[in-house]
Amino acid sequence: MIRRHIIFHGHVQGVGFRYRSAMMANELGLTGWVQNLYDGTVEMEVQGKSLLISRLIRELQNDRYIEITDMECEAMPLKEHEGRFRY
């Protein structure tokens, strides 16, 4: 299990990014949250198996409406009692 803090840059607001992230993350059994930031980026904290987090990001990158141009990613401590992914 790992936890990552990620800032997504690009065309990531107004394209269903948060909704799609939450739907896919919950289907994959990941926990965390996602929110829009005032500068046009999207911030996410996501926790789960590394392979599943990679799959979530890959699916977001392959979405026809979302255009991720850059990501800032850093490791974080795990949160033990987080129940689901929310937006």
mmCIF file as gemmi writes it, N, C-alpha and C atoms, coordinates in Angstrom:
data_model
loop_
_atom_site.group_PDB
_atom_site.id
_atom_site.type_symbol
_atom_site.label_atom_id
_atom_site.label_alt_id
_atom_site.label_comp_id
_atom_site.label_asym_id
_atom_site.label_entity_id
_atom_site.label_seq_id
_atom_site.pdbx_PDB_ins_code
_atom_site.Cartn_x
_atom_site.Cartn_y
_atom_site.Cartn_z
_atom_site.occupancy
_atom_site.B_iso_or_equiv
_atom_site.pdbx_formal_charge
_atom_site.auth_seq_id
_atom_site.auth_asym_id
_atom_site.pdbx_PDB_model_num
ATOM 1 N N . MET Axp A 1 ? 0.844 -1.193 0 1 0 ? 1 A 1
ATOM 2 C CA . MET Axp A 1 ? 0 0 0 1 0 ? 1 A 1
ATOM 3 C C . MET Axp A 1 ? 0.88 1.245 0 1 0 ? 1 A 1
ATOM 4 N N . ILE Axp A 2 ? 0.468 2.21 -0.819 1 0 ? 2 A 1
ATOM 5 C CA . ILE Axp A 2 ? 1.148 3.493 -0.867 1 0 ? 2 A 1
ATOM 6 C C . ILE Axp A 2 ? 0.111 4.608 -0.883 1 0 ? 2 A 1
ATOM 7 N N . ARG Axp A 3 ? 0.542 5.82 -0.601 1 0 ? 3 A 1
ATOM 8 C CA . ARG Axp A 3 ? -0.313 7.001 -0.717 1 0 ? 3 A 1
ATOM 9 C C . ARG Axp A 3 ? 0.469 8.057 -1.47 1 0 ? 3 A 1
ATOM 10 N N . ARG Axp A 4 ? -0.191 8.697 -2.431 1 0 ? 4 A 1
ATOM 11 C CA . ARG Axp A 4 ? 0.451 9.717 -3.252 1 0 ? 4 A 1
ATOM 12 C C . ARG Axp A 4 ? -0.372 11.007 -3.252 1 0 ? 4 A 1
ATOM 13 N N . HIS Axp A 5 ? 0.326 12.119 -3.233 1 0 ? 5 A 1
ATOM 14 C CA . HIS Axp A 5 ? -0.275 13.441 -3.437 1 0 ? 5 A 1
ATOM 15 C C . HIS Axp A 5 ? 0.119 13.849 -4.852 1 0 ? 5 A 1
ATOM 16 N N . ILE Axp A 6 ? -0.877 14.159 -5.689 1 0 ? 6 A 1
ATOM 17 C CA . ILE Axp A 6 ? -0.62 14.448 -7.098 1 0 ? 6 A 1
ATOM 18 C C . ILE Axp A 6 ? -1.322 15.748 -7.487 1 0 ? 6 A 1
ATOM 19 N N . ILE Axp A 7 ? -0.608 16.604 -8.202 1 0 ? 7 A 1
ATOM 20 C CA . ILE Axp A 7 ? -1.199 17.788 -8.825 1 0 ? 7 A 1
ATOM 21 C C . ILE Axp A 7 ? -1.174 17.55 -10.332 1 0 ? 7 A 1
ATOM 22 N N . PHE Axp A 8 ? -2.349 17.612 -10.953 1 0 ? 8 A 1
ATOM 23 C CA . PHE Axp A 8 ? -2.483 17.405 -12.396 1 0 ? 8 A 1
ATOM 24 C C . PHE Axp A 8 ? -2.596 18.756 -13.092 1 0 ? 8 A 1
ATOM 25 N N . HIS Axp A 9 ? -1.8 18.954 -14.136 1 0 ? 9 A 1
ATOM 26 C CA . HIS Axp A 9 ? -1.816 20.168 -14.951 1 0 ? 9 A 1
ATOM 27 C C . HIS Axp A 9 ? -2.374 19.82 -16.327 1 0 ? 9 A 1
ATOM 28 N N . GLY Axp A 10 ? -2.918 20.813 -16.987 1 0 ? 10 A 1
ATOM 29 C CA . GLY Axp A 10 ? -3.435 20.629 -18.335 1 0 ? 10 A 1
ATOM 30 C C . GLY Axp A 10 ? -4.896 21.024 -18.408 1 0 ? 10 A 1
ATOM 31 N N . HIS Axp A 11 ? -5.614 20.401 -19.33 1 0 ? 11 A 1
ATOM 32 C CA . HIS Axp A 11 ? -7.058 20.628 -19.461 1 0 ? 11 A 1
ATOM 33 C C . HIS Axp A 11 ? -7.749 19.607 -18.556 1 0 ? 11 A 1
ATOM 34 N N . VAL Axp A 12 ? -7.838 19.957 -17.27 1 0 ? 12 A 1
ATOM 35 C CA . VAL Axp A 12 ? -8.289 18.989 -16.264 1 0 ? 12 A 1
ATOM 36 C C . VAL Axp A 12 ? -9.5 19.47 -15.464 1 0 ? 12 A 1
ATOM 37 N N . GLN Axp A 13 ? -9.959 20.696 -15.714 1 0 ? 13 A 1
ATOM 38 C CA . GLN Axp A 13 ? -11.173 21.178 -15.054 1 0 ? 13 A 1
ATOM 39 C C . GLN Axp A 13 ? -12.273 21.353 -16.088 1 0 ? 13 A 1
ATOM 40 N N . GLY Axp A 14 ? -13.504 21.053 -15.678 1 0 ? 14 A 1
ATOM 41 C CA . GLY Axp A 14 ? -14.639 21.196 -16.58 1 0 ? 14 A 1
ATOM 42 C C . GLY Axp A 14 ? -14.765 20.066 -17.586 1 0 ? 14 A 1
ATOM 43 N N . VAL Axp A 15 ? -14.073 18.95 -17.344 1 0 ? 15 A 1
ATOM 44 C CA . VAL Axp A 15 ? -14.093 17.823 -18.279 1 0 ? 15 A 1
ATOM 45 C C . VAL Axp A 15 ? -14.48 16.51 -17.59 1 0 ? 15 A 1
ATOM 46 N N . GLY Axp A 16 ? -14.994 16.589 -16.37 1 0 ? 16 A 1
ATOM 47 C CA . GLY Axp A 16 ? -15.402 15.38 -15.645 1 0 ? 16 A 1
ATOM 48 C C . GLY Axp A 16 ? -14.263 14.674 -14.936 1 0 ? 16 A 1
ATOM 49 N N . PHE Axp A 17 ? -13.145 15.353 -14.747 1 0 ? 17 A 1
ATOM 50 C CA . PHE Axp A 17 ? -11.969 14.725 -14.142 1 0 ? 17 A 1
ATOM 51 C C . PHE Axp A 17 ? -12.266 14.189 -12.74 1 0 ? 17 A 1
ATOM 52 N N . ARG Axp A 18 ? -12.864 15.019 -11.887 1 0 ? 18 A 1
ATOM 53 C CA . ARG Axp A 18 ? -13.113 14.589 -10.504 1 0 ? 18 A 1
ATOM 54 C C . ARG Axp A 18 ? -14.111 13.429 -10.456 1 0 ? 18 A 1
ATOM 55 N N . TYR Axp A 19 ? -15.185 13.537 -11.203 1 0 ? 19 A 1
ATOM 56 C CA . TYR Axp A 19 ? -16.195 12.473 -11.22 1 0 ? 19 A 1
ATOM 57 C C . TYR Axp A 19 ? -15.588 11.168 -11.73 1 0 ? 19 A 1
ATOM 58 N N . ARG Axp A 20 ? -14.871 11.238 -12.841 1 0 ? 20 A 1
ATOM 59 C CA . ARG Axp A 20 ? -14.251 10.036 -13.424 1 0 ? 20 A 1
ATOM 60 C C . ARG Axp A 20 ? -13.224 9.442 -12.462 1 0 ? 20 A 1
ATOM 61 N N . SER Axp A 21 ? -12.432 10.3 -11.828 1 0 ? 21 A 1
ATOM 62 C CA . SER Axp A 21 ? -11.444 9.823 -10.848 1 0 ? 21 A 1
ATOM 63 C C . SER Axp A 21 ? -12.112 9.055 -9.723 1 0 ? 21 A 1
ATOM 64 N N . ALA Axp A 22 ? -13.172 9.637 -9.172 1 0 ? 22 A 1
ATOM 65 C CA . ALA Axp A 22 ? -13.863 9.007 -8.038 1 0 ? 22 A 1
ATOM 66 C C . ALA Axp A 22 ? -14.506 7.685 -8.448 1 0 ? 22 A 1
ATOM 67 N N . MET Axp A 23 ? -15.16 7.662 -9.593 1 0 ? 23 A 1
ATOM 68 C CA . MET Axp A 23 ? -15.808 6.43 -10.05 1 0 ? 23 A 1
ATOM 69 C C . MET Axp A 23 ? -14.779 5.31 -10.245 1 0 ? 23 A 1
ATOM 70 N N . MET Axp A 24 ? -13.693 5.624 -10.932 1 0 ? 24 A 1
ATOM 71 C CA . MET Axp A 24 ? -12.672 4.611 -11.211 1 0 ? 24 A 1
ATOM 72 C C . MET Axp A 24 ? -11.946 4.189 -9.935 1 0 ? 24 A 1
ATOM 73 N N . ALA Axp A 25 ? -11.602 5.161 -9.091 1 0 ? 25 A 1
ATOM 74 C CA . ALA Axp A 25 ? -10.885 4.842 -7.849 1 0 ? 25 A 1
ATOM 75 C C . ALA Axp A 25 ? -11.716 3.931 -6.961 1 0 ? 25 A 1
ATOM 76 N N . ASN Axp A 26 ? -13.005 4.216 -6.838 1 0 ? 26 A 1
ATOM 77 C CA . ASN Axp A 26 ? -13.867 3.364 -6.019 1 0 ? 26 A 1
ATOM 78 C C . ASN Axp A 26 ? -14.012 1.976 -6.623 1 0 ? 26 A 1
ATOM 79 N N . GLU Axp A 27 ? -14.09 1.874 -7.947 1 0 ? 27 A 1
ATOM 80 C CA . GLU Axp A 27 ? -14.147 0.566 -8.606 1 0 ? 27 A 1
ATOM 81 C C . GLU Axp A 27 ? -12.866 -0.236 -8.358 1 0 ? 27 A 1
ATOM 82 N N . LEU Axp A 28 ? -11.727 0.458 -8.281 1 0 ? 28 A 1
ATOM 83 C CA . LEU Axp A 28 ? -10.434 -0.202 -8.071 1 0 ? 28 A 1
ATOM 84 C C . LEU Axp A 28 ? -10.126 -0.442 -6.591 1 0 ? 28 A 1
ATOM 85 N N . GLY Axp A 29 ? -10.995 0.042 -5.704 1 0 ? 29 A 1
ATOM 86 C CA . GLY Axp A 29 ? -10.766 -0.144 -4.271 1 0 ? 29 A 1
ATOM 87 C C . GLY Axp A 29 ? -9.749 0.815 -3.684 1 0 ? 29 A 1
ATOM 88 N N . LEU Axp A 30 ? -9.521 1.952 -4.357 1 0 ? 30 A 1
ATOM 89 C CA . LEU Axp A 30 ? -8.599 2.97 -3.864 1 0 ? 30 A 1
ATOM 90 C C . LEU Axp A 30 ? -9.343 3.934 -2.946 1 0 ? 30 A 1
ATOM 91 N N . THR Axp A 31 ? -8.617 4.598 -2.067 1 0 ? 31 A 1
ATOM 92 C CA . THR Axp A 31 ? -9.214 5.605 -1.197 1 0 ? 31 A 1
ATOM 93 C C . THR Axp A 31 ? -8.5 6.931 -1.418 1 0 ? 31 A 1
ATOM 94 N N . GLY Axp A 32 ? -9.116 8.01 -0.921 1 0 ? 32 A 1
ATOM 95 C CA . GLY Axp A 32 ? -8.521 9.331 -1.032 1 0 ? 32 A 1
ATOM 96 C C . GLY Axp A 32 ? -9.542 10.367 -1.418 1 0 ? 32 A 1
ATOM 97 N N . TRP Axp A 33 ? -9.08 11.395 -2.123 1 0 ? 33 A 1
ATOM 98 C CA . TRP Axp A 33 ? -9.957 12.487 -2.539 1 0 ? 33 A 1
ATOM 99 C C . TRP Axp A 33 ? -9.344 13.229 -3.727 1 0 ? 33 A 1
ATOM 100 N N . VAL Axp A 34 ? -10.187 14.052 -4.368 1 0 ? 34 A 1
ATOM 101 C CA . VAL Axp A 34 ? -9.753 14.872 -5.489 1 0 ? 34 A 1
ATOM 102 C C . VAL Axp A 34 ? -10.524 16.186 -5.434 1 0 ? 34 A 1
ATOM 103 N N . GLN Axp A 35 ? -9.835 17.29 -5.799 1 0 ? 35 A 1
ATOM 104 C CA . GLN Axp A 35 ? -10.49 18.598 -5.803 1 0 ? 35 A 1
ATOM 105 C C . GLN Axp A 35 ? -9.854 19.522 -6.831 1 0 ? 35 A 1
ATOM 106 N N . ASN Axp A 36 ? -10.667 20.463 -7.342 1 0 ? 36 A 1
ATOM 107 C CA . ASN Axp A 36 ? -10.159 21.5 -8.23 1 0 ? 36 A 1
ATOM 108 C C . ASN Axp A 36 ? -9.446 22.559 -7.412 1 0 ? 36 A 1
ATOM 109 N N . LEU Axp A 37 ? -8.386 23.12 -7.973 1 0 ? 37 A 1
ATOM 110 C CA . LEU Axp A 37 ? -7.69 24.234 -7.346 1 0 ? 37 A 1
ATOM 111 C C . LEU Axp A 37 ? -7.937 25.499 -8.159 1 0 ? 37 A 1
ATOM 112 N N . TYR Axp A 38 ? -7.765 26.643 -7.533 1 0 ? 38 A 1
ATOM 113 C CA . TYR Axp A 38 ? -8.079 27.922 -8.166 1 0 ? 38 A 1
ATOM 114 C C . TYR Axp A 38 ? -7.194 28.258 -9.353 1 0 ? 38 A 1
ATOM 115 N N . ASP Axp A 39 ? -6.034 27.634 -9.447 1 0 ? 39 A 1
ATOM 116 C CA . ASP Axp A 39 ? -5.129 27.936 -10.564 1 0 ? 39 A 1
ATOM 117 C C . ASP Axp A 39 ? -5.398 27.085 -11.803 1 0 ? 39 A 1
ATOM 118 N N . GLY Axp A 40 ? -6.477 26.284 -11.789 1 0 ? 40 A 1
ATOM 119 C CA . GLY Axp A 40 ? -6.835 25.466 -12.95 1 0 ? 40 A 1
ATOM 120 C C . GLY Axp A 40 ? -6.294 24.051 -12.905 1 0 ? 40 A 1
ATOM 121 N N . THR Axp A 41 ? -5.543 23.727 -11.859 1 0 ? 41 A 1
ATOM 122 C CA . THR Axp A 41 ? -5.036 22.363 -11.693 1 0 ? 41 A 1
ATOM 123 C C . THR Axp A 41 ? -6.02 21.547 -10.863 1 0 ? 41 A 1
ATOM 124 N N . VAL Axp A 42 ? -5.751 20.253 -10.762 1 0 ? 42 A 1
ATOM 125 C CA . VAL Axp A 42 ? -6.544 19.357 -9.92 1 0 ? 42 A 1
ATOM 126 C C . VAL Axp A 42 ? -5.595 18.668 -8.946 1 0 ? 42 A 1
ATOM 127 N N . GLU Axp A 43 ? -5.993 18.647 -7.688 1 0 ? 43 A 1
ATOM 128 C CA . GLU Axp A 43 ? -5.203 18.025 -6.624 1 0 ? 43 A 1
ATOM 129 C C . GLU Axp A 43 ? -5.85 16.71 -6.21 1 0 ? 43 A 1
ATOM 130 N N . MET Axp A 44 ? -5.024 15.695 -5.994 1 0 ? 44 A 1
ATOM 131 C CA . MET Axp A 44 ? -5.518 14.383 -5.598 1 0 ? 44 A 1
ATOM 132 C C . MET Axp A 44 ? -4.606 13.773 -4.535 1 0 ? 44 A 1
ATOM 133 N N . GLU Axp A 45 ? -5.229 13.113 -3.567 1 0 ? 45 A 1
ATOM 134 C CA . GLU Axp A 45 ? -4.514 12.183 -2.696 1 0 ? 45 A 1
ATOM 135 C C . GLU Axp A 45 ? -5.156 10.834 -2.941 1 0 ? 45 A 1
ATOM 136 N N . VAL Axp A 46 ? -4.337 9.839 -3.215 1 0 ? 46 A 1
ATOM 137 C CA . VAL Axp A 46 ? -4.855 8.514 -3.537 1 0 ? 46 A 1
ATOM 138 C C . VAL Axp A 46 ? -4.02 7.465 -2.814 1 0 ? 46 A 1
ATOM 139 N N . GLN Axp A 47 ? -4.709 6.455 -2.301 1 0 ? 47 A 1
ATOM 140 C CA . GLN Axp A 47 ? -4.049 5.407 -1.522 1 0 ? 47 A 1
ATOM 141 C C . GLN Axp A 47 ? -4.521 4.038 -1.994 1 0 ? 47 A 1
ATOM 142 N N . GLY Axp A 48 ? -3.573 3.125 -2.091 1 0 ? 48 A 1
ATOM 143 C CA . GLY Axp A 48 ? -3.881 1.758 -2.484 1 0 ? 48 A 1
ATOM 144 C C . GLY Axp A 48 ? -2.641 1.079 -3.031 1 0 ? 48 A 1
ATOM 145 N N . LYS Axp A 49 ? -2.864 -0.008 -3.741 1 0 ? 49 A 1
ATOM 146 C CA . LYS Axp A 49 ? -1.749 -0.727 -4.365 1 0 ? 49 A 1
ATOM 147 C C . LYS Axp A 49 ? -1.168 0.112 -5.504 1 0 ? 49 A 1
ATOM 148 N N . SER Axp A 50 ? 0.148 0.13 -5.595 1 0 ? 50 A 1
ATOM 149 C CA . SER Axp A 50 ? 0.846 0.926 -6.6 1 0 ? 50 A 1
ATOM 150 C C . SER Axp A 50 ? 0.342 0.633 -8.006 1 0 ? 50 A 1
ATOM 151 N N . LEU Axp A 51 ? 0.155 -0.629 -8.332 1 0 ? 51 A 1
ATOM 152 C CA . LEU Axp A 51 ? -0.309 -1.023 -9.657 1 0 ? 51 A 1
ATOM 153 C C . LEU Axp A 51 ? -1.69 -0.432 -9.965 1 0 ? 51 A 1
ATOM 154 N N . LEU Axp A 52 ? -2.57 -0.389 -8.968 1 0 ? 52 A 1
ATOM 155 C CA . LEU Axp A 52 ? -3.919 0.145 -9.173 1 0 ? 52 A 1
ATOM 156 C C . LEU Axp A 52 ? -3.91 1.664 -9.311 1 0 ? 52 A 1
ATOM 157 N N . ILE Axp A 53 ? -3.03 2.339 -8.57 1 0 ? 53 A 1
ATOM 158 C CA . ILE Axp A 53 ? -2.894 3.789 -8.72 1 0 ? 53 A 1
ATOM 159 C C . ILE Axp A 53 ? -2.375 4.108 -10.118 1 0 ? 53 A 1
ATOM 160 N N . SER Axp A 54 ? -1.413 3.346 -10.589 1 0 ? 54 A 1
ATOM 161 C CA . SER Axp A 54 ? -0.895 3.531 -11.95 1 0 ? 54 A 1
ATOM 162 C C . SER Axp A 54 ? -1.995 3.322 -12.98 1 0 ? 54 A 1
ATOM 163 N N . ARG Axp A 55 ? -2.838 2.329 -12.749 1 0 ? 55 A 1
ATOM 164 C CA . ARG Axp A 55 ? -3.954 2.066 -13.671 1 0 ? 55 A 1
ATOM 165 C C . ARG Axp A 55 ? -4.928 3.242 -13.69 1 0 ? 55 A 1
ATOM 166 N N . LEU Axp A 56 ? -5.25 3.794 -12.512 1 0 ? 56 A 1
ATOM 167 C CA . LEU Axp A 56 ? -6.131 4.958 -12.432 1 0 ? 56 A 1
ATOM 168 C C . LEU Axp A 56 ? -5.558 6.108 -13.248 1 0 ? 56 A 1
ATOM 169 N N . ILE Axp A 57 ? -4.298 6.426 -13.057 1 0 ? 57 A 1
ATOM 170 C CA . ILE Axp A 57 ? -3.673 7.531 -13.779 1 0 ? 57 A 1
ATOM 171 C C . ILE Axp A 57 ? -3.646 7.261 -15.279 1 0 ? 57 A 1
ATOM 172 N N . ARG Axp A 58 ? -3.324 6.045 -15.67 1 0 ? 58 A 1
ATOM 173 C CA . ARG Axp A 58 ? -3.3 5.688 -17.093 1 0 ? 58 A 1
ATOM 174 C C . ARG Axp A 58 ? -4.692 5.872 -17.721 1 0 ? 58 A 1
ATOM 175 N N . GLU Axp A 59 ? -5.737 5.448 -17.019 1 0 ? 59 A 1
ATOM 176 C CA . GLU Axp A 59 ? -7.101 5.595 -17.546 1 0 ? 59 A 1
ATOM 177 C C . GLU Axp A 59 ? -7.476 7.072 -17.676 1 0 ? 59 A 1
ATOM 178 N N . LEU Axp A 60 ? -7.06 7.891 -16.713 1 0 ? 60 A 1
ATOM 179 C CA . LEU Axp A 60 ? -7.33 9.325 -16.815 1 0 ? 60 A 1
ATOM 180 C C . LEU Axp A 60 ? -6.583 9.931 -18 1 0 ? 60 A 1
ATOM 181 N N . GLN Axp A 61 ? -5.353 9.517 -18.22 1 0 ? 61 A 1
ATOM 182 C CA . GLN Axp A 61 ? -4.566 10.022 -19.348 1 0 ? 61 A 1
ATOM 183 C C . GLN Axp A 61 ? -5.168 9.613 -20.69 1 0 ? 61 A 1
ATOM 184 N N . ASN Axp A 62 ? -5.859 8.484 -20.726 1 0 ? 62 A 1
ATOM 185 C CA . ASN Axp A 62 ? -6.437 7.988 -21.97 1 0 ? 62 A 1
ATOM 186 C C . ASN Axp A 62 ? -7.863 8.476 -22.215 1 0 ? 62 A 1
ATOM 187 N N . ASP Axp A 63 ? -8.423 9.246 -21.285 1 0 ? 63 A 1
ATOM 188 C CA . ASP Axp A 63 ? -9.775 9.766 -21.455 1 0 ? 63 A 1
ATOM 189 C C . ASP Axp A 63 ? -9.792 10.771 -22.607 1 0 ? 63 A 1
ATOM 190 N N . ARG Axp A 64 ? -10.83 10.75 -23.401 1 0 ? 64 A 1
ATOM 191 C CA . ARG Axp A 64 ? -10.872 11.597 -24.597 1 0 ? 64 A 1
ATOM 192 C C . ARG Axp A 64 ? -11.049 13.079 -24.294 1 0 ? 64 A 1
ATOM 193 N N . TYR Axp A 65 ? -11.573 13.445 -23.12 1 0 ? 65 A 1
ATOM 194 C CA . TYR Axp A 65 ? -11.811 14.852 -22.791 1 0 ? 65 A 1
ATOM 195 C C . TYR Axp A 65 ? -10.737 15.443 -21.88 1 0 ? 65 A 1
ATOM 196 N N . ILE Axp A 66 ? -10.048 14.597 -21.135 1 0 ? 66 A 1
ATOM 197 C CA . ILE Axp A 66 ? -9.016 15.044 -20.199 1 0 ? 66 A 1
ATOM 198 C C . ILE Axp A 66 ? -7.677 15.102 -20.92 1 0 ? 66 A 1
ATOM 199 N N . GLU Axp A 67 ? -6.949 16.2 -20.706 1 0 ? 67 A 1
ATOM 200 C CA . GLU Axp A 67 ? -5.611 16.323 -21.287 1 0 ? 67 A 1
ATOM 201 C C . GLU Axp A 67 ? -4.629 16.693 -20.173 1 0 ? 67 A 1
ATOM 202 N N . ILE Axp A 68 ? -3.911 15.698 -19.676 1 0 ? 68 A 1
ATOM 203 C CA . ILE Axp A 68 ? -2.917 15.916 -18.624 1 0 ? 68 A 1
ATOM 204 C C . ILE Axp A 68 ? -1.592 16.233 -19.304 1 0 ? 68 A 1
ATOM 205 N N . THR Axp A 69 ? -1.045 17.416 -19.017 1 0 ? 69 A 1
ATOM 206 C CA . THR Axp A 69 ? 0.227 17.812 -19.615 1 0 ? 69 A 1
ATOM 207 C C . THR Axp A 69 ? 1.396 17.618 -18.656 1 0 ? 69 A 1
ATOM 208 N N . ASP Axp A 70 ? 1.125 17.583 -17.351 1 0 ? 70 A 1
ATOM 209 C CA . ASP Axp A 70 ? 2.181 17.41 -16.36 1 0 ? 70 A 1
ATOM 210 C C . ASP Axp A 70 ? 1.561 16.948 -15.05 1 0 ? 70 A 1
ATOM 211 N N . MET Axp A 71 ? 2.356 16.267 -14.239 1 0 ? 71 A 1
ATOM 212 C CA . MET Axp A 71 ? 1.927 15.819 -12.913 1 0 ? 71 A 1
ATOM 213 C C . MET Axp A 71 ? 3.057 16.04 -11.929 1 0 ? 71 A 1
ATOM 214 N N . GLU Axp A 72 ? 2.71 16.559 -10.759 1 0 ? 72 A 1
ATOM 215 C CA . GLU Axp A 72 ? 3.646 16.653 -9.64 1 0 ? 72 A 1
ATOM 216 C C . GLU Axp A 72 ? 3.198 15.59 -8.641 1 0 ? 72 A 1
ATOM 217 N N . CYS Axp A 73 ? 4.086 14.672 -8.292 1 0 ? 73 A 1
ATOM 218 C CA . CYS Axp A 73 ? 3.708 13.535 -7.455 1 0 ? 73 A 1
ATOM 219 C C . CYS Axp A 73 ? 4.698 13.394 -6.3 1 0 ? 73 A 1
ATOM 220 N N . GLU Axp A 74 ? 4.161 13.184 -5.099 1 0 ? 74 A 1
ATOM 221 C CA . GLU Axp A 74 ? 5.022 12.94 -3.95 1 0 ? 74 A 1
ATOM 222 C C . GLU Axp A 74 ? 4.399 11.891 -3.035 1 0 ? 74 A 1
ATOM 223 N N . ALA Axp A 75 ? 5.26 11.131 -2.373 1 0 ? 75 A 1
ATOM 224 C CA . ALA Axp A 75 ? 4.814 10.097 -1.434 1 0 ? 75 A 1
ATOM 225 C C . ALA Axp A 75 ? 4.296 10.753 -0.16 1 0 ? 75 A 1
ATOM 226 N N . MET Axp A 76 ? 3.329 10.094 0.462 1 0 ? 76 A 1
ATOM 227 C CA . MET Axp A 76 ? 2.745 10.564 1.717 1 0 ? 76 A 1
ATOM 228 C C . MET Axp A 76 ? 2.591 9.381 2.666 1 0 ? 76 A 1
ATOM 229 N N . PRO Axp A 77 ? 2.446 9.659 3.966 1 0 ? 77 A 1
ATOM 230 C CA . PRO Axp A 77 ? 2.154 8.58 4.912 1 0 ? 77 A 1
ATOM 231 C C . PRO Axp A 77 ? 0.748 8.018 4.662 1 0 ? 77 A 1
ATOM 232 N N . LEU Axp A 78 ? 0.571 6.743 4.925 1 0 ? 78 A 1
ATOM 233 C CA . LEU Axp A 78 ? -0.739 6.109 4.779 1 0 ? 78 A 1
ATOM 234 C C . LEU Axp A 78 ? -1.73 6.651 5.795 1 0 ? 78 A 1
ATOM 235 N N . LYS Axp A 79 ? -3.007 6.667 5.422 1 0 ? 79 A 1
ATOM 236 C CA . LYS Axp A 79 ? -4.097 6.989 6.349 1 0 ? 79 A 1
ATOM 237 C C . LYS Axp A 79 ? -4.851 5.691 6.587 1 0 ? 79 A 1
ATOM 238 N N . GLU Axp A 80 ? -4.944 5.289 7.839 1 0 ? 80 A 1
ATOM 239 C CA . GLU Axp A 80 ? -5.46 3.96 8.149 1 0 ? 80 A 1
ATOM 240 C C . GLU Axp A 80 ? -6.962 3.791 8.034 1 0 ? 80 A 1
ATOM 241 N N . HIS Axp A 81 ? -7.749 4.791 8.38 1 0 ? 81 A 1
ATOM 242 C CA . HIS Axp A 81 ? -9.2 4.587 8.466 1 0 ? 81 A 1
ATOM 243 C C . HIS Axp A 81 ? -9.965 5.372 7.419 1 0 ? 81 A 1
ATOM 244 N N . GLU Axp A 82 ? -9.463 5.385 6.223 1 0 ? 82 A 1
ATOM 245 C CA . GLU Axp A 82 ? -10.139 6.066 5.129 1 0 ? 82 A 1
ATOM 246 C C . GLU Axp A 82 ? -11.017 5.053 4.405 1 0 ? 82 A 1
ATOM 247 N N . GLY Axp A 83 ? -12.294 5.365 4.254 1 0 ? 83 A 1
ATOM 248 C CA . GLY Axp A 83 ? -13.223 4.371 3.753 1 0 ? 83 A 1
ATOM 249 C C . GLY Axp A 83 ? -13.38 4.277 2.25 1 0 ? 83 A 1
ATOM 250 N N . ARG Axp A 84 ? -13.264 5.41 1.552 1 0 ? 84 A 1
ATOM 251 C CA . ARG Axp A 84 ? -13.51 5.408 0.114 1 0 ? 84 A 1
ATOM 252 C C . ARG Axp A 84 ? -12.849 6.615 -0.515 1 0 ? 84 A 1
ATOM 253 N N . PHE Axp A 85 ? -13.002 6.734 -1.834 1 0 ? 85 A 1
ATOM 254 C CA . PHE Axp A 85 ? -12.489 7.892 -2.577 1 0 ? 85 A 1
ATOM 255 C C . PHE Axp A 85 ? -13.625 8.866 -2.768 1 0 ? 85 A 1
ATOM 256 N N . ARG Axp A 86 ? -13.378 10.145 -2.506 1 0 ? 86 A 1
ATOM 257 C CA . ARG Axp A 86 ? -14.455 11.138 -2.606 1 0 ? 86 A 1
ATOM 258 C C . ARG Axp A 86 ? -14.013 12.351 -3.439 1 0 ? 86 A 1
ATOM 259 N N . TYR Axp A 87 ? -15.005 13.076 -3.916 1 0 ? 87 A 1
ATOM 260 C CA . TYR Axp A 87 ? -14.738 14.312 -4.664 1 0 ? 87 A 1
ATOM 261 C C . TYR Axp A 87 ? -15.696 15.393 -4.236 1 0 ? 87 A 1
